[in-house]
Each structure stands twice: as C-alpha cells, then as structure tokens.
C-alpha cells in the first residue's frame, strides 16, 4: 500500500522538473528570437537613417 504512494511522490518532482526544463527551453528560444528580431529591426532602422541622410 505504501510503495505506490512513495513511487508517485518520487515521480512527481521529476515530472515538474521536466515541465520547468521545457519552460526554460521555451523562454531561451523566445529570448533568442526576440533579440534576433530586435537586432534585425535595429539594423534596418540604422540603414533607413543612413539612406535618408541623417
């Protein structure tokens, strides 16, 4: 009777850890995506300012 409960309590932190790992990977992916798009936008803005003859 006690063994399944113990097993469940052992499995749960691992499951939560996997969720946190997935969220961490997703956040890293979003961070890189945002930083890339921001750099791209900043570069386009600089090129636009240069072509307009700031």
trRosetta pair geometry for C-beta under 8 A, 3 or more apart (Angstrom, degrees):
i j d omega theta_ij theta_ji phi_ij phi_ji
1 4 7.4 -63 -170 27 27 99
1 5 7.5 16 147 -7 60 113
2 5 5.8 -64 -159 40 43 113
2 6 6.1 41 150 -22 75 109
3 6 5.8 -58 -148 37 31 111
3 7 6.2 32 155 -22 66 108
4 7 5.4 -55 -146 37 33 115
4 8 6.2 36 154 -22 67 104
5 8 5.7 -53 -150 34 30 112
5 9 6.5 27 153 -16 64 106
6 9 5.8 -56 -149 38 31 109
6 10 6.4 30 151 -19 64 107
7 10 5.7 -57 -150 37 30 112
7 11 6.3 28 153 -20 66 108
8 11 5.7 -56 -144 36 31 109
8 12 6.4 40 156 -33 64 103
9 12 5.9 -41 -144 20 30 117
9 13 7.9 28 163 -12 56 95
10 13 7.2 -58 -166 31 31 100
10 14 7.2 24 147 -10 61 114
11 14 5.7 -67 -160 41 40 114
11 15 6.1 41 149 -25 75 108
12 15 5.5 -55 -148 34 33 113
12 16 6.3 30 156 -16 67 105
13 16 5.5 -53 -144 40 35 112
13 17 6.0 42 152 -25 66 105
14 17 5.5 -51 -148 34 30 117
14 18 6.6 34 151 -22 62 101
15 18 5.7 -51 -153 31 31 112
15 19 6.7 32 148 -18 63 103
16 19 5.6 -52 -152 34 35 113
16 20 6.4 35 150 -18 67 105
17 20 5.7 -54 -147 38 32 111
17 21 6.2 36 152 -22 65 105
18 21 5.5 -52 -148 34 32 115
18 22 6.4 33 152 -19 64 104
19 22 5.7 -54 -151 35 31 111
19 23 6.4 30 151 -17 65 106
20 23 5.6 -54 -147 39 32 112
20 24 6.2 36 152 -23 65 106
21 24 5.6 -53 -147 35 30 114
21 25 6.4 30 153 -18 64 105
22 25 5.7 -53 -148 37 31 111
22 26 6.2 32 152 -20 64 107
23 26 5.5 -54 -146 37 31 114
23 27 6.3 33 154 -21 65 105
24 27 5.7 -52 -147 35 29 111
24 28 6.4 31 153 -19 63 105
25 28 5.7 -53 -149 36 31 112
25 29 6.3 34 151 -21 64 106
26 29 5.6 -54 -149 36 31 114
26 30 6.3 29 153 -16 65 106
27 30 5.7 -54 -146 39 31 110
27 31 6.1 36 153 -23 65 106
28 31 5.6 -52 -146 35 30 115
28 32 6.4 27 156 -15 64 105
29 32 6.1 -57 -149 37 28 106
29 33 6.2 28 152 -20 63 111
30 33 5.5 -56 -144 38 32 114
30 34 6.0 31 157 -19 67 107
31 34 5.9 -55 -144 38 26 108
31 35 6.1 22 159 -15 63 110
32 35 5.9 -55 -141 41 29 109
32 36 6.1 31 157 -21 64 108
33 36 5.9 -57 -148 35 25 111
33 37 6.4 19 157 -13 62 109
34 37 6.0 -59 -145 41 28 106
34 38 6.0 30 154 -22 65 110
35 38 5.5 -53 -143 37 30 114
35 39 6.3 31 156 -19 64 105
36 39 5.8 -55 -148 37 29 109
36 40 6.2 29 152 -20 64 108
37 40 5.4 -52 -145 38 33 115
37 41 6.1 35 153 -20 65 106
38 41 5.7 -54 -146 38 29 111
38 42 6.1 31 153 -20 64 107
39 42 5.6 -52 -143 37 30 113
39 43 6.2 33 154 -20 64 105
40 43 5.8 -53 -148 35 28 111
40 44 6.4 29 152 -18 62 106
41 44 5.7 -54 -147 37 31 112
41 45 6.3 34 152 -22 64 106
42 45 5.6 -52 -148 35 31 114
42 46 6.4 32 152 -19 64 105
43 46 5.7 -52 -148 36 31 112
43 47 6.3 31 153 -17 64 106
44 47 5.7 -54 -147 38 31 111
44 48 6.2 35 152 -22 64 107
45 48 5.6 -53 -148 35 30 114
45 49 6.4 30 153 -18 64 105
46 49 5.7 -53 -147 37 31 111
46 50 6.3 30 153 -19 65 107
47 50 5.6 -54 -146 38 31 112
47 51 6.2 27 156 -16 66 107
48 51 6.0 -56 -143 39 28 106
48 52 6.2 23 157 -15 63 111
49 52 5.9 -59 -144 41 28 108
49 54 4.5 14 173 -50 92 129
50 53 7.7 33 173 -73 32 32
50 54 6.8 -43 -83 3 33 105
